[in-house]
Amino acid sequence: MRHAFAVLLVVLATRVATAQRQPGWEVRIPERVEVTLGDAGTLPIAIAVDRGLVISKDAAVIVDVVAAAGVTVKKARLGRTDAVDPEADAPRFAVPVRGAVAGEHVIKIRLRLWLCGMRSCRPLDIRRQTTIVVAASQPPAPAP
């Protein structure tokens, strides 16, 4: 009886772990990006797919970047042509950000794309957010 109960616990734990991970894909965005007031920084957004899967090159890849007050982005909507390597199976983006006001500012990101396997594709609509930390510029060191 104990052996059967232990096996049941292992099976349930495996199902819970599998349910928490999205099979086949992952979006990698850092939790925080630090920039200096007035300077530009880069927010990396990477889409990773498992072997045998690709992001459709026939359908649009749309990345919407909504910046809070205090941070500016060069372009609020990006497409596959804005990717670091537009021909990659899983595109990645380097979004230029500039800090205008010192403090922590949230940027909301929405990705829309089609994930394709051998015979079919399915749409993905992914929402993430990150924090841009804008540090006040350091005063110049006093001259000796």
Summary of the structure (lengths in Angstrom):
residues: 144
radius of gyration: 20.6
end to end distance: 79.9
largest distance: 79.9
contacts: 389
relative contact order: 0.24
helix: 15%
strand: 48%
